[in-house]
Structure formats: C-alpha cells, structure tokens
Amino acid sequence: MESSPAIFAGMVFALFGGGILAWTVLRVRQGEPVAHGVNRVASAALASVAGSGALALGVWCFTRV
C-alpha cells in the first residue's frame, strides 16, 4: 500500500524524462532547435540535463519500492 505513490511518481518521472530525451534527440537529428528562439546548443544541453535528471529521479523512486 505504501509503495503505490513511489510507483506512480517513478512512472511519471520516467515517462517525462524519456519523452524529453526522445524529443531532444529527434529535434537535434533533424537540425531544428529544441526551443523556439533559443540557442540550439544551449536548449539541447538544458533539455538533456532536465530529461536525464527526471529519468534519474524516476529510477530513484523505483528503488524505494
């Protein structure tokens, strides 16, 4: 019963992180900016850090189950 919130939070973080990383890879491969009106390198780097952080947080939540 107490592991349900950890599972839910882990899934949310993992899906968000994976989605952000997939979006970033897709946009970089197409040669388009990740965020409109922002430097390509800076937006790709920030999105990669945010996606990796969310994915790591999701993994951490799963270790608490």
mmCIF file of the N, C-alpha and C atoms, coordinates in Angstrom:
data_MODEL
# 
_entry.id   MODEL 
# 
loop_
_atom_site.group_PDB 
_atom_site.id 
_atom_site.type_symbol 
_atom_site.label_atom_id 
_atom_site.label_alt_id 
_atom_site.label_comp_id 
_atom_site.label_asym_id 
_atom_site.label_entity_id 
_atom_site.label_seq_id 
_atom_site.pdbx_PDB_ins_code 
_atom_site.Cartn_x 
_atom_site.Cartn_y 
_atom_site.Cartn_z 
_atom_site.occupancy 
_atom_site.B_iso_or_equiv 
_atom_site.pdbx_formal_charge 
_atom_site.auth_seq_id 
_atom_site.auth_comp_id 
_atom_site.auth_asym_id 
_atom_site.auth_atom_id 
_atom_site.pdbx_PDB_model_num 
ATOM 1   N N  . MET A 1 1  ? 0.821  -1.190 0.000   1.00 0.00 ? 1  MET A N  1 
ATOM 2   C CA . MET A 1 1  ? 0.000  0.000  0.000   1.00 0.00 ? 1  MET A CA 1 
ATOM 3   C C  . MET A 1 1  ? 0.866  1.255  0.000   1.00 0.00 ? 1  MET A C  1 
ATOM 4   N N  . GLU A 1 2  ? 1.972  1.247  0.734   1.00 0.00 ? 2  GLU A N  1 
ATOM 5   C CA . GLU A 1 2  ? 2.811  2.433  0.808   1.00 0.00 ? 2  GLU A CA 1 
ATOM 6   C C  . GLU A 1 2  ? 3.681  2.596  -0.423  1.00 0.00 ? 2  GLU A C  1 
ATOM 7   N N  . SER A 1 3  ? 3.815  1.559  -1.238  1.00 0.00 ? 3  SER A N  1 
ATOM 8   C CA . SER A 1 3  ? 4.664  1.651  -2.420  1.00 0.00 ? 3  SER A CA 1 
ATOM 9   C C  . SER A 1 3  ? 3.926  2.237  -3.623  1.00 0.00 ? 3  SER A C  1 
ATOM 10  N N  . SER A 1 4  ? 2.613  2.359  -3.551  1.00 0.00 ? 4  SER A N  1 
ATOM 11  C CA . SER A 1 4  ? 1.850  2.883  -4.693  1.00 0.00 ? 4  SER A CA 1 
ATOM 12  C C  . SER A 1 4  ? 2.261  4.301  -5.084  1.00 0.00 ? 4  SER A C  1 
ATOM 13  N N  . PRO A 1 5  ? 2.432  5.240  -4.144  1.00 0.00 ? 5  PRO A N  1 
ATOM 14  C CA . PRO A 1 5  ? 2.883  6.571  -4.546  1.00 0.00 ? 5  PRO A CA 1 
ATOM 15  C C  . PRO A 1 5  ? 4.275  6.569  -5.167  1.00 0.00 ? 5  PRO A C  1 
ATOM 16  N N  . ALA A 1 6  ? 5.167  5.709  -4.688  1.00 0.00 ? 6  ALA A N  1 
ATOM 17  C CA . ALA A 1 6  ? 6.512  5.633  -5.260  1.00 0.00 ? 6  ALA A CA 1 
ATOM 18  C C  . ALA A 1 6  ? 6.460  5.088  -6.682  1.00 0.00 ? 6  ALA A C  1 
ATOM 19  N N  . ILE A 1 7  ? 5.607  4.109  -6.922  1.00 0.00 ? 7  ILE A N  1 
ATOM 20  C CA . ILE A 1 7  ? 5.460  3.556  -8.263  1.00 0.00 ? 7  ILE A CA 1 
ATOM 21  C C  . ILE A 1 7  ? 4.875  4.604  -9.200  1.00 0.00 ? 7  ILE A C  1 
ATOM 22  N N  . PHE A 1 8  ? 3.850  5.315  -8.749  1.00 0.00 ? 8  PHE A N  1 
ATOM 23  C CA . PHE A 1 8  ? 3.225  6.349  -9.576  1.00 0.00 ? 8  PHE A CA 1 
ATOM 24  C C  . PHE A 1 8  ? 4.219  7.469  -9.890  1.00 0.00 ? 8  PHE A C  1 
ATOM 25  N N  . ALA A 1 9  ? 4.912  7.955  -8.881  1.00 0.00 ? 9  ALA A N  1 
ATOM 26  C CA . ALA A 1 9  ? 5.889  9.031  -9.094  1.00 0.00 ? 9  ALA A CA 1 
ATOM 27  C C  . ALA A 1 9  ? 7.027  8.565  -9.991  1.00 0.00 ? 9  ALA A C  1 
ATOM 28  N N  . GLY A 1 10 ? 7.483  7.335  -9.800  1.00 0.00 ? 10 GLY A N  1 
ATOM 29  C CA . GLY A 1 10 ? 8.538  6.797  -10.647 1.00 0.00 ? 10 GLY A CA 1 
ATOM 30  C C  . GLY A 1 10 ? 8.117  6.713  -12.098 1.00 0.00 ? 10 GLY A C  1 
ATOM 31  N N  . MET A 1 11 ? 6.890  6.286  -12.345 1.00 0.00 ? 11 MET A N  1 
ATOM 32  C CA . MET A 1 11 ? 6.387  6.208  -13.718 1.00 0.00 ? 11 MET A CA 1 
ATOM 33  C C  . MET A 1 11 ? 6.270  7.591  -14.343 1.00 0.00 ? 11 MET A C  1 
ATOM 34  N N  . VAL A 1 12 ? 5.768  8.554  -13.583 1.00 0.00 ? 12 VAL A N  1 
ATOM 35  C CA . VAL A 1 12 ? 5.619  9.911  -14.110 1.00 0.00 ? 12 VAL A CA 1 
ATOM 36  C C  . VAL A 1 12 ? 6.975  10.499 -14.466 1.00 0.00 ? 12 VAL A C  1 
ATOM 37  N N  . PHE A 1 13 ? 7.926  10.400 -13.559 1.00 0.00 ? 13 PHE A N  1 
ATOM 38  C CA . PHE A 1 13 ? 9.261  10.934 -13.829 1.00 0.00 ? 13 PHE A CA 1 
ATOM 39  C C  . PHE A 1 13 ? 9.944  10.207 -14.980 1.00 0.00 ? 13 PHE A C  1 
ATOM 40  N N  . ALA A 1 14 ? 9.808  8.880  -15.027 1.00 0.00 ? 14 ALA A N  1 
ATOM 41  C CA . ALA A 1 14 ? 10.447 8.107  -16.088 1.00 0.00 ? 14 ALA A CA 1 
ATOM 42  C C  . ALA A 1 14 ? 9.843  8.440  -17.452 1.00 0.00 ? 14 ALA A C  1 
ATOM 43  N N  . LEU A 1 15 ? 8.537  8.551  -17.536 1.00 0.00 ? 15 LEU A N  1 
ATOM 44  C CA . LEU A 1 15 ? 7.891  8.895  -18.806 1.00 0.00 ? 15 LEU A CA 1 
ATOM 45  C C  . LEU A 1 15 ? 8.236  10.315 -19.242 1.00 0.00 ? 15 LEU A C  1 
ATOM 46  N N  . PHE A 1 16 ? 8.237  11.248 -18.298 1.00 0.00 ? 16 PHE A N  1 
ATOM 47  C CA . PHE A 1 16 ? 8.581  12.627 -18.627 1.00 0.00 ? 16 PHE A CA 1 
ATOM 48  C C  . PHE A 1 16 ? 10.032 12.723 -19.090 1.00 0.00 ? 16 PHE A C  1 
ATOM 49  N N  . GLY A 1 17 ? 10.941 12.110 -18.352 1.00 0.00 ? 17 GLY A N  1 
ATOM 50  C CA . GLY A 1 17 ? 12.355 12.148 -18.717 1.00 0.00 ? 17 GLY A CA 1 
ATOM 51  C C  . GLY A 1 17 ? 12.616 11.485 -20.052 1.00 0.00 ? 17 GLY A C  1 
ATOM 52  N N  . GLY A 1 18 ? 12.007 10.332 -20.267 1.00 0.00 ? 18 GLY A N  1 
ATOM 53  C CA . GLY A 1 18 ? 12.171 9.646  -21.542 1.00 0.00 ? 18 GLY A CA 1 
ATOM 54  C C  . GLY A 1 18 ? 11.598 10.444 -22.698 1.00 0.00 ? 18 GLY A C  1 
ATOM 55  N N  . GLY A 1 19 ? 10.454 11.086 -22.470 1.00 0.00 ? 19 GLY A N  1 
ATOM 56  C CA . GLY A 1 19 ? 9.842  11.912 -23.507 1.00 0.00 ? 19 GLY A CA 1 
ATOM 57  C C  . GLY A 1 19 ? 10.691 13.126 -23.856 1.00 0.00 ? 19 GLY A C  1 
ATOM 58  N N  . ILE A 1 20 ? 11.214 13.783 -22.857 1.00 0.00 ? 20 ILE A N  1 
ATOM 59  C CA . ILE A 1 20 ? 12.071 14.944 -23.100 1.00 0.00 ? 20 ILE A CA 1 
ATOM 60  C C  . ILE A 1 20 ? 13.344 14.537 -23.845 1.00 0.00 ? 20 ILE A C  1 
ATOM 61  N N  . LEU A 1 21 ? 13.949 13.417 -23.447 1.00 0.00 ? 21 LEU A N  1 
ATOM 62  C CA . LEU A 1 21 ? 15.161 12.955 -24.128 1.00 0.00 ? 21 LEU A CA 1 
ATOM 63  C C  . LEU A 1 21 ? 14.863 12.543 -25.571 1.00 0.00 ? 21 LEU A C  1 
ATOM 64  N N  . ALA A 1 22 ? 13.746 11.872 -25.790 1.00 0.00 ? 22 ALA A N  1 
ATOM 65  C CA . ALA A 1 22 ? 13.376 11.472 -27.154 1.00 0.00 ? 22 ALA A CA 1 
ATOM 66  C C  . ALA A 1 22 ? 13.112 12.697 -28.022 1.00 0.00 ? 22 ALA A C  1 
ATOM 67  N N  . TRP A 1 23 ? 12.410 13.688 -27.473 1.00 0.00 ? 23 TRP A N  1 
ATOM 68  C CA . TRP A 1 23 ? 12.133 14.930 -28.198 1.00 0.00 ? 23 TRP A CA 1 
ATOM 69  C C  . TRP A 1 23 ? 13.431 15.650 -28.552 1.00 0.00 ? 23 TRP A C  1 
ATOM 70  N N  . THR A 1 24 ? 14.335 15.710 -27.609 1.00 0.00 ? 24 THR A N  1 
ATOM 71  C CA . THR A 1 24 ? 15.614 16.388 -27.834 1.00 0.00 ? 24 THR A CA 1 
ATOM 72  C C  . THR A 1 24 ? 16.417 15.689 -28.930 1.00 0.00 ? 24 THR A C  1 
ATOM 73  N N  . VAL A 1 25 ? 16.504 14.379 -28.865 1.00 0.00 ? 25 VAL A N  1 
ATOM 74  C CA . VAL A 1 25 ? 17.254 13.629 -29.881 1.00 0.00 ? 25 VAL A CA 1 
ATOM 75  C C  . VAL A 1 25 ? 16.620 13.817 -31.252 1.00 0.00 ? 25 VAL A C  1 
ATOM 76  N N  . LEU A 1 26 ? 15.314 13.756 -31.324 1.00 0.00 ? 26 LEU A N  1 
ATOM 77  C CA . LEU A 1 26 ? 14.621 13.924 -32.601 1.00 0.00 ? 26 LEU A CA 1 
ATOM 78  C C  . LEU A 1 26 ? 14.874 15.303 -33.200 1.00 0.00 ? 26 LEU A C  1 
ATOM 79  N N  . ARG A 1 27 ? 14.760 16.342 -32.391 1.00 0.00 ? 27 ARG A N  1 
ATOM 80  C CA . ARG A 1 27 ? 14.967 17.704 -32.891 1.00 0.00 ? 27 ARG A CA 1 
ATOM 81  C C  . ARG A 1 27 ? 16.414 17.952 -33.301 1.00 0.00 ? 27 ARG A C  1 
ATOM 82  N N  . VAL A 1 28 ? 17.368 17.423 -32.539 1.00 0.00 ? 28 VAL A N  1 
ATOM 83  C CA . VAL A 1 28 ? 18.785 17.616 -32.863 1.00 0.00 ? 28 VAL A CA 1 
ATOM 84  C C  . VAL A 1 28 ? 19.134 16.881 -34.158 1.00 0.00 ? 28 VAL A C  1 
ATOM 85  N N  . ARG A 1 29 ? 18.623 15.669 -34.327 1.00 0.00 ? 29 ARG A N  1 
ATOM 86  C CA . ARG A 1 29 ? 18.897 14.915 -35.554 1.00 0.00 ? 29 ARG A CA 1 
ATOM 87  C C  . ARG A 1 29 ? 18.312 15.591 -36.785 1.00 0.00 ? 29 ARG A C  1 
ATOM 88  N N  . GLN A 1 30 ? 17.177 16.270 -36.608 1.00 0.00 ? 30 GLN A N  1 
ATOM 89  C CA . GLN A 1 30 ? 16.564 16.984 -37.729 1.00 0.00 ? 30 GLN A CA 1 
ATOM 90  C C  . GLN A 1 30 ? 17.229 18.333 -37.970 1.00 0.00 ? 30 GLN A C  1 
ATOM 91  N N  . GLY A 1 31 ? 18.088 18.754 -37.082 1.00 0.00 ? 31 GLY A N  1 
ATOM 92  C CA . GLY A 1 31 ? 18.782 20.028 -37.225 1.00 0.00 ? 31 GLY A CA 1 
ATOM 93  C C  . GLY A 1 31 ? 17.924 21.226 -36.863 1.00 0.00 ? 31 GLY A C  1 
ATOM 94  N N  . GLU A 1 32 ? 16.892 21.007 -36.083 1.00 0.00 ? 32 GLU A N  1 
ATOM 95  C CA . GLU A 1 32 ? 15.997 22.080 -35.665 1.00 0.00 ? 32 GLU A CA 1 
ATOM 96  C C  . GLU A 1 32 ? 16.235 22.403 -34.193 1.00 0.00 ? 32 GLU A C  1 
ATOM 97  N N  . PRO A 1 33 ? 15.907 23.622 -33.782 1.00 0.00 ? 33 PRO A N  1 
ATOM 98  C CA . PRO A 1 33 ? 16.114 23.973 -32.372 1.00 0.00 ? 33 PRO A CA 1 
ATOM 99  C C  . PRO A 1 33 ? 15.133 23.223 -31.468 1.00 0.00 ? 33 PRO A C  1 
ATOM 100 N N  . VAL A 1 34 ? 15.564 22.935 -30.275 1.00 0.00 ? 34 VAL A N  1 
ATOM 101 C CA . VAL A 1 34 ? 14.706 22.252 -29.316 1.00 0.00 ? 34 VAL A CA 1 
ATOM 102 C C  . VAL A 1 34 ? 13.662 23.217 -28.763 1.00 0.00 ? 34 VAL A C  1 
ATOM 103 N N  . ALA A 1 35 ? 14.060 24.457 -28.530 1.00 0.00 ? 35 ALA A N  1 
ATOM 104 C CA . ALA A 1 35 ? 13.147 25.501 -28.056 1.00 0.00 ? 35 ALA A CA 1 
ATOM 105 C C  . ALA A 1 35 ? 13.194 26.665 -29.045 1.00 0.00 ? 35 ALA A C  1 
ATOM 106 N N  . HIS A 1 36 ? 12.051 27.234 -29.331 1.00 0.00 ? 36 HIS A N  1 
ATOM 107 C CA . HIS A 1 36 ? 11.958 28.318 -30.303 1.00 0.00 ? 36 HIS A CA 1 
ATOM 108 C C  . HIS A 1 36 ? 12.568 29.602 -29.744 1.00 0.00 ? 36 HIS A C  1 
ATOM 109 N N  . GLY A 1 37 ? 13.466 30.209 -30.521 1.00 0.00 ? 37 GLY A N  1 
ATOM 110 C CA . GLY A 1 37 ? 14.047 31.483 -30.135 1.00 0.00 ? 37 GLY A CA 1 
ATOM 111 C C  . GLY A 1 37 ? 15.205 31.382 -29.168 1.00 0.00 ? 37 GLY A C  1 
ATOM 112 N N  . VAL A 1 38 ? 15.756 30.186 -28.995 1.00 0.00 ? 38 VAL A N  1 
ATOM 113 C CA . VAL A 1 38 ? 16.859 29.986 -28.058 1.00 0.00 ? 38 VAL A CA 1 
ATOM 114 C C  . VAL A 1 38 ? 18.016 29.353 -28.831 1.00 0.00 ? 38 VAL A C  1 
ATOM 115 N N  . ASN A 1 39 ? 19.229 29.585 -28.371 1.00 0.00 ? 39 ASN A N  1 
ATOM 116 C CA . ASN A 1 39 ? 20.406 28.977 -28.979 1.00 0.00 ? 39 ASN A CA 1 
ATOM 117 C C  . ASN A 1 39 ? 20.235 27.461 -29.033 1.00 0.00 ? 39 ASN A C  1 
ATOM 118 N N  . ARG A 1 40 ? 20.571 26.849 -30.163 1.00 0.00 ? 40 ARG A N  1 
ATOM 119 C CA . ARG A 1 40 ? 20.381 25.401 -30.344 1.00 0.00 ? 40 ARG A CA 1 
ATOM 120 C C  . ARG A 1 40 ? 21.178 24.574 -29.344 1.00 0.00 ? 40 ARG A C  1 
ATOM 121 N N  . VAL A 1 41 ? 22.426 24.943 -29.152 1.00 0.00 ? 41 VAL A N  1 
ATOM 122 C CA . VAL A 1 41 ? 23.281 24.172 -28.247 1.00 0.00 ? 41 VAL A CA 1 
ATOM 123 C C  . VAL A 1 41 ? 22.794 24.310 -26.806 1.00 0.00 ? 41 VAL A C  1 
ATOM 124 N N  . ALA A 1 42 ? 22.462 25.514 -26.408 1.00 0.00 ? 42 ALA A N  1 
ATOM 125 C CA . ALA A 1 42 ? 22.018 25.740 -25.033 1.00 0.00 ? 42 ALA A CA 1 
ATOM 126 C C  . ALA A 1 42 ? 20.695 25.026 -24.755 1.00 0.00 ? 42 ALA A C  1 
ATOM 127 N N  . SER A 1 43 ? 19.753 25.097 -25.695 1.00 0.00 ? 43 SER A N  1 
ATOM 128 C CA . SER A 1 43 ? 18.460 24.453 -25.472 1.00 0.00 ? 43 SER A CA 1 
ATOM 129 C C  . SER A 1 43 ? 18.596 22.933 -25.461 1.00 0.00 ? 43 SER A C  1 
ATOM 130 N N  . ALA A 1 44 ? 19.447 22.381 -26.328 1.00 0.00 ? 44 ALA A N  1 
ATOM 131 C CA . ALA A 1 44 ? 19.647 20.931 -26.339 1.00 0.00 ? 44 ALA A CA 1 
ATOM 132 C C  . ALA A 1 44 ? 20.333 20.476 -25.058 1.00 0.00 ? 44 ALA A C  1 
ATOM 133 N N  . ALA A 1 45 ? 21.296 21.240 -24.590 1.00 0.00 ? 45 ALA A N  1 
ATOM 134 C CA . ALA A 1 45 ? 22.002 20.874 -23.361 1.00 0.00 ? 45 ALA A CA 1 
ATOM 135 C C  . ALA A 1 45 ? 21.071 20.938 -22.152 1.00 0.00 ? 45 ALA A C  1 
ATOM 136 N N  . LEU A 1 46 ? 20.297 22.000 -22.050 1.00 0.00 ? 46 LEU A N  1 
ATOM 137 C CA . LEU A 1 46 ? 19.386 22.139 -20.916 1.00 0.00 ? 46 LEU A CA 1 
ATOM 138 C C  . LEU A 1 46 ? 18.300 21.072 -20.939 1.00 0.00 ? 46 LEU A C  1 
ATOM 139 N N  . ALA A 1 47 ? 17.760 20.782 -22.113 1.00 0.00 ? 47 ALA A N  1 
ATOM 140 C CA . ALA A 1 47 ? 16.741 19.742 -22.213 1.00 0.00 ? 47 ALA A CA 1 
ATOM 141 C C  . ALA A 1 47 ? 17.324 18.371 -21.881 1.00 0.00 ? 47 ALA A C  1 
ATOM 142 N N  . SER A 1 48 ? 18.553 18.120 -22.287 1.00 0.00 ? 48 SER A N  1 
ATOM 143 C CA . SER A 1 48 ? 19.193 16.838 -21.970 1.00 0.00 ? 48 SER A CA 1 
ATOM 144 C C  . SER A 1 48 ? 19.422 16.689 -20.469 1.00 0.00 ? 48 SER A C  1 
ATOM 145 N N  . VAL A 1 49 ? 19.845 17.762 -19.832 1.00 0.00 ? 49 VAL A N  1 
ATOM 146 C CA . VAL A 1 49 ? 20.062 17.723 -18.382 1.00 0.00 ? 49 VAL A CA 1 
ATOM 147 C C  . VAL A 1 49 ? 18.737 17.513 -17.652 1.00 0.00 ? 49 VAL A C  1 
ATOM 148 N N  . ALA A 1 50 ? 17.696 18.218 -18.085 1.00 0.00 ? 50 ALA A N  1 
ATOM 149 C CA . ALA A 1 50 ? 16.386 18.078 -17.441 1.00 0.00 ? 50 ALA A CA 1 
ATOM 150 C C  . ALA A 1 50 ? 15.817 16.674 -17.650 1.00 0.00 ? 50 ALA A C  1 
ATOM 151 N N  . GLY A 1 51 ? 15.942 16.142 -18.853 1.00 0.00 ? 51 GLY A N  1 
ATOM 152 C CA . GLY A 1 51 ? 15.449 14.799 -19.127 1.00 0.00 ? 51 GLY A CA 1 
ATOM 153 C C  . GLY A 1 51 ? 16.205 13.735 -18.365 1.00 0.00 ? 51 GLY A C  1 
ATOM 154 N N  . SER A 1 52 ? 17.521 13.870 -18.310 1.00 0.00 ? 52 SER A N  1 
ATOM 155 C CA . SER A 1 52 ? 18.332 12.908 -17.567 1.00 0.00 ? 52 SER A CA 1 
ATOM 156 C C  . SER A 1 52 ? 18.044 12.986 -16.071 1.00 0.00 ? 52 SER A C  1 
ATOM 157 N N  . GLY A 1 53 ? 17.854 14.195 -15.586 1.00 0.00 ? 53 GLY A N  1 
ATOM 158 C CA . GLY A 1 53 ? 17.523 14.362 -14.168 1.00 0.00 ? 53 GLY A CA 1 
ATOM 159 C C  . GLY A 1 53 ? 16.181 13.737 -13.813 1.00 0.00 ? 53 GLY A C  1 
ATOM 160 N N  . ALA A 1 54 ? 15.185 13.943 -14.661 1.00 0.00 ? 54 ALA A N  1 
ATOM 161 C CA . ALA A 1 54 ? 13.876 13.349 -14.412 1.00 0.00 ? 54 ALA A CA 1 
ATOM 162 C C  . ALA A 1 54 ? 13.937 11.831 -14.495 1.00 0.00 ? 54 ALA A C  1 
ATOM 163 N N  . LEU A 1 55 ? 14.699 11.321 -15.457 1.00 0.00 ? 55 LEU A N  1 
ATOM 164 C CA . LEU A 1 55 ? 14.846 9.874  -15.580 1.00 0.00 ? 55 LEU A CA 1 
ATOM 165 C C  . LEU A 1 55 ? 15.561 9.295  -14.360 1.00 0.00 ? 55 LEU A C  1 
ATOM 166 N N  . ALA A 1 56 ? 16.583 9.966  -13.884 1.00 0.00 ? 56 ALA A N  1 
ATOM 167 C CA . ALA A 1 56 ? 17.300 9.514  -12.686 1.00 0.00 ? 56 ALA A CA 1 
ATOM 168 C C  . ALA A 1 56 ? 16.398 9.566  -11.452 1.00 0.00 ? 56 ALA A C  1 
ATOM 169 N N  . LEU A 1 57 ? 15.571 10.582 -11.369 1.00 0.00 ? 57 LEU A N  1 
ATOM 170 C CA . LEU A 1 57 ? 14.634 10.679 -10.246 1.00 0.00 ? 57 LEU A CA 1 
ATOM 171 C C  . LEU A 1 57 ? 13.604 9.556  -10.300 1.00 0.00 ? 57 LEU A C  1 
ATOM 172 N N  . GLY A 1 58 ? 13.169 9.205  -11.504 1.00 0.00 ? 58 GLY A N  1 
ATOM 173 C CA . GLY A 1 58 ? 12.251 8.074  -11.652 1.00 0.00 ? 58 GLY A CA 1 
ATOM 174 C C  . GLY A 1 58 ? 12.884 6.768  -11.209 1.00 0.00 ? 58 GLY A C  1 
ATOM 175 N N  . VAL A 1 59 ? 14.133 6.557  -11.579 1.00 0.00 ? 59 VAL A N  1 
ATOM 176 C CA . VAL A 1 59 ? 14.849 5.346  -11.146 1.00 0.00 ? 59 VAL A CA 1 
ATOM 177 C C  . VAL A 1 59 ? 15.007 5.339  -9.634  1.00 0.00 ? 59 VAL A C  1 
ATOM 178 N N  . TRP A 1 60 ? 15.302 6.491  -9.063  1.00 0.00 ? 60 TRP A N  1 
ATOM 179 C CA . TRP A 1 60 ? 15.434 6.584  -7.614  1.00 0.00 ? 60 TRP A CA 1 
ATOM 180 C C  . TRP A 1 60 ? 14.115 6.223  -6.921  1.00 0.00 ? 60 TRP A C  1 
ATOM 181 N N  . CYS A 1 61 ? 12.991 6.694  -7.485  1.00 0.00 ? 61 CYS A N  1 
ATOM 182 C CA . CYS A 1 61 ? 11.681 6.354  -6.906  1.00 0.00 ? 61 CYS A CA 1 
ATOM 183 C C  . CYS A 1 61 ? 11.429 4.856  -6.966  1.00 0.00 ? 61 CYS A C  1 
ATOM 184 N N  . PHE A 1 62 ? 11.843 4.217  -8.063  1.00 0.00 ? 62 PHE A N  1 
ATOM 185 C CA . PHE A 1 62 ? 11.654 2.778  -8.182  1.00 0.00 ? 62 PHE A CA 1 
ATOM 186 C C  . PHE A 1 62 ? 12.514 1.986  -7.195  1.00 0.00 ? 62 PHE A C  1 
ATOM 187 N N  . THR A 1 63 ? 13.632 2.551  -6.794  1.00 0.00 ? 63 THR A N  1 
ATOM 188 C CA . THR A 1 63 ? 14.455 1.857  -5.805  1.00 0.00 ? 63 THR A CA 1 
ATOM 189 C C  . THR A 1 63 ? 13.850 1.949  -4.411  1.00 0.00 ? 63 THR A C  1 
ATOM 190 N N  . ARG A 1 64 ? 12.900 2.823  -4.204  1.00 0.00 ? 64 ARG A N  1 
ATOM 191 C CA . ARG A 1 64 ? 12.254 2.991  -2.897  1.00 0.00 ? 64 ARG A CA 1 
ATOM 192 C C  . ARG A 1 64 ? 11.050 2.076  -2.723  1.00 0.00 ? 64 ARG A C  1 
ATOM 193 N N  . VAL A 1 65 ? 10.727 1.292  -3.741  1.00 0.00 ? 65 VAL A N  1 
ATOM 194 C CA . VAL A 1 65 ? 9.548  0.416  -3.688  1.00 0.00 ? 65 VAL A CA 1 
ATOM 195 C C  . VAL A 1 65 ? 9.835  -0.773 -2.819  1.00 0.00 ? 65 VAL A C  1 
# 
